[in-house]
Amino acid sequence: AAYSGALTSGIIAFGLLTVAYALFIRYEDRYTTVPPKLAAAGFVWGFVAAIGAFALLANEAVTDLYAKAFGASFAYDWGAALAAPVNEELAKGAGVLLLLTLAPQLVRSPFDGLILGAFVGLGFQISEDISYAWIGAANAFGDVDAAWATILIRTLSSIPSHWMFTAIFGAGLIWFIGRPDVPARKGVGAGLMLTAVLMHGLWNASGAIASDSVWGWIVPLGVAATLISTFVWIYRNTQPIERKWMRELMAPEVVGGVVTPAELEALAGTRSTYRSYIRAHPHPRTAARVLGAETDLAHQIARDGGAETVAVQAA
């Protein structure tokens, strides 16, 4: 009861942050989208299993081993940097692998691994954030202001965080394994997974590095720049697969006169192509609604395996 104000504050603040990130991830996943139930399952894995059943236990155990081997001071300074990245990325990556095994037809490309990994990492991140808000208040004898200080810091540093680590790891995992329509690229996949672990480690080590050197604050800035650049690189190099599938999926609708060639170019084009089509249209709002409806049609055709179902007719 003494910490209920801090816990409630954390749940509300990070709940709103969850909505913001979920909307952003769904906004970028606009071609052959990851189904909402699969995304939700990934979020729950990260929120509950990855952190509660794996990371908390493994981090404590490995940090204790470092303390026994190298001393308590070393474990205090470097334990989080050397234990958490491996334990947590494997725990979150296990969720992506589990969902790939359970629903292989729904995880079809590294782009799907990027999106699904982002949802797994987001679940882990929000669960961790809420717990840190509670711990911050507990360490300050129930002071809610301490919780809000934690909330502010973790919100401001939320971009280069778990959702991005696991997005990169998830894309790398799918590239490493390969899919029926996307050949495996084991070197690229392994490199991306190692990049996620390494950047996670450097991010966690930034505090210890900063205490030993005036250049310590360069580390988190470098990590953030590397993560964002890697995320963008994956996004740009996996989207063409998704656009190709959208084009193939909707080509029969162009032949049938349901969709115009110009609309298909917008649907299967980049974000800038999509926006340019809408801006150039005499009635932009109508054009946006039509493209949205055609995107829904594409998703329904995919869900129904290309069959002429009642749902496809309605779409």
N, C-alpha and C positions, 0 to 999 in steps of 0.2 A: 504493500500500500504506500510506503514511503517514496517509492520510485514510480508510482503510477502516472504522475504528470509527465515525467521524462519519457516513459514508455509510450504514452498516448501521443506525445509530441512527435516522437520518432516515427510512429506508425502513420500519422497523418502526413507529415512532411515527406517521408520517403515513399508513401503511397502515391502522392502527387507526382513525385519524381519518376516512379514506375510508369505511370500513365504517359508522361511526356516521352520517355525513352521508348515505350512500347509503340506509341503512335509514330515516332520517327522511324523505327525499324520496319513497321508495317508500310509506311509511306515509301520506303526504298524498295520494298519487296512487292513490285507491282506487275510482274510478268506472270510466270507460273508459280504462284505464291505457296508458301508453306502453310498448310491448313491450320486454322486457329487452335484446334484441339491438340495438334502436335506441338505447336508453339507453347501452349499452356502446359503440356506435359513436361516440356523442357524447362520452363520456368519453375515448376513445382520441384523437379529434380534438383535444380540449383538451389532453390530456397530451403528445401528440407534435407534431401538425401546427401547431396554433395558436401554440404557444410556440417550437418548434424551427425551423419553416420560415418563420414570419412575424414574430412579436413580437420575438425576440432581434435579428434582422437590422434590422428597421424601427426599433426603439427606439434602437439604436446609431447608425443613420444620421441619424435626426431629431435626436438629441441633439448629434451632431457639427455639424449645420447650425445649431443654436442657439448652440453654442460659437463658431462662425465669425461668426455675425451679432451676438451680444450679449456674447461673452466667456466664458471658461471658468468663472468664478465663477457667472454666471447659469445656465449649463448644469448645473453641479453642484447648485445649489440647486433649480432649477425644471424641469430636464430631465425627470425622472420624472413630474412632474405634468402637463407639457404634451405629452409624446410618448406615454407608455404608455397613457393612457386611450383615445385615438383608435385607436392601432395595435392594442392588445390587444382592445378591444371589437369592432372590425371583424374581427379574426382569428377570435375566438370566434364572433361572429355569422355569419361565413361558414360555419362548421360547421353551425349551425342551418339556414341557407339551403340548404346542400348536401343535408342530410338531408331537408329539405322537398321538394327537387327529386327526390331519389331515391325517396322513399317518401311521396308526397303524400296517400295514403289513411290514413297512420298519424299524420299531424300535422294534426289536424282543428279545433283551436280555440286561442285564446290560452293556455288552461290547459295544453295540450300544449306550447306554446312555453315556458311558464314552467318546466315539469318538464324538458323536453329541454335548455333553456338552463342549468338548474341542474346537470345532469350534465356538459355541456360545460365550464362554468366550474369545476366541481369537479375535472375532469381537469387543467385548466390550473393551478388552485390547488395541487394536490398535487405536480405536477411542479415548480412553482416553489418550493414549500416544501422539497422534498428537495434541490434545488440550493442553496438558501440555507443549509441545514444543513451541506452540504459546504463551501460558500464560507466560512461562519463559522469552521469548523475550519481551513480552509486559511489564512485571514488570521491565525489564532492559532497557526500552526506545528504544526497537527495536534492541538490541544487538544480532546478530546472534550467537555469541559465547555462550551466555546464553542458547540459544536453543540447541546448540550442547552439552553443559554440561548436560542438561536435557535428551537429547537423549542417551548419554553415560550411565548415571545412570540408566535410565529405561530399557535400553537394557541389562545391566549387571544383573539387578534384575528381568529379565523377566521370569525366569523359575518358581519360586514360585509366580505365579501371576494368573490373572483371568482365563487363559485357563486351568490351573490345578485346581483352585477352582471349576470351573463349571463342569469340567470333573468328579470330585469326587461327586459333587452334582447331576449331571445327572445320574451317575450310581446308586447312592442311591435312586433317585426318581423312576427309573425303577424297582429296587429291591423292593421298598416300594409298588408300584402299582402291580407289577407282570405282566407277559405276558403269553399267552396261553401255551407256551412250557417251561416257567421258572416260578415256583411257587413264589409267593410273600414271601419275608423275611422282614417283617415290621421293626423288631428290627435292622437288619443290615442296611436297607435303611435309617431309621431315624437317626441312628448313623452316617452314612456317610454324610448325609445332614448337620447335626449339626457340624460334624467335619469341613466341608468346611466353615461354618459360623464362627466357633470359630477360626480357623486358619487365616481366613481373618481379624477377629477382632484383634487378637494378632499381625498380621503383620502391620496393621494400627496403633496399639498402641505402636509399638517398639520405635518410636521417643519420645513419652511422657515418656515411661518407662526409656529410656536411659538418659533423662534429670534428672530423679529422682534417678538413681542408676548406680553404676559402672558396674553392671551386665546387663545393658540394651541391649547390643549388642548380648547377648546370645539368646535373644528372636527371632530375625529374623533367626538366624542359626537353632534354634530348630524348628521354623515353617517350614523352608525349608526342613529340614530332615524329619519332620512328613508328609508333603505333598508328598514328593517324595516316602517315604515308603508306604504311603496309596495308592498312584497311582499305584505303582508296585504291591501291594497286590491285588488290584482290577483287574489289568491286568492279573495276574497269576491265579486268581480264576474265571475269566469269559472267558478266552481263551479256556478252555476245552469244553465249550458249542459250541463255534464257530468251533473248530476242529472236534467235533462230527458231526456237520451239514455238514462240508466239506466232511467227510468220507462217510456219507449217500448219499450226492449229487452225488459223483463221483463213488460210488461202481458199478452202472450199466455200467459205461464206462470201468471199469476193466473187467467185464464179457464180454463186447463187444469187448475187445481187443484194445480199443482206448488208454487206460492208463495202464501202467504196475503196478503190486502191489508195487514195490519199489518206483515208482513215486508217487503213492497215499500216501504212508507212509511219503514221503517228503512233499507233499502238505498239508496233515492233521497233520503234526508234528509240533514241536516247531521250532523256528528260527534256533537253533543249528542243529536240524535234517535236516532241509532244506539245510543249508550250508554244512553239512557233506556229504550229497548226491552229491552235486555239486562238492565238492573237490575230492571225491572218483571216480568220473566219468572219463573215459579216455579223454573225450572232455568236459571240464567244461563249456565253453561258450555255446556250443550246449545244454548241460543239463539245463543251466539257461534259455535259450530261450524256450526250450520245457516246462519247468515248468511254465514259464510266460504265454505261450500260453494255457496251461492246466488250469491255474487260470482264464484266460479270458473265457475259455469254461465253467468253473463252474459258473462264474457270469452270463454268457448268459443263461445257463440252468435255473438258479434261476429266472432271469428276465422273462423268457418265461414260467415259471411254469412247467418245465419238458417236454414241448411239443417238437416234432421234427420239429422245424421251420427252415426257410431258414437261419436265423441268427445263429442258433445253428449249422447247417451243415457247415456254413462258418467258425465258430470258431473251 
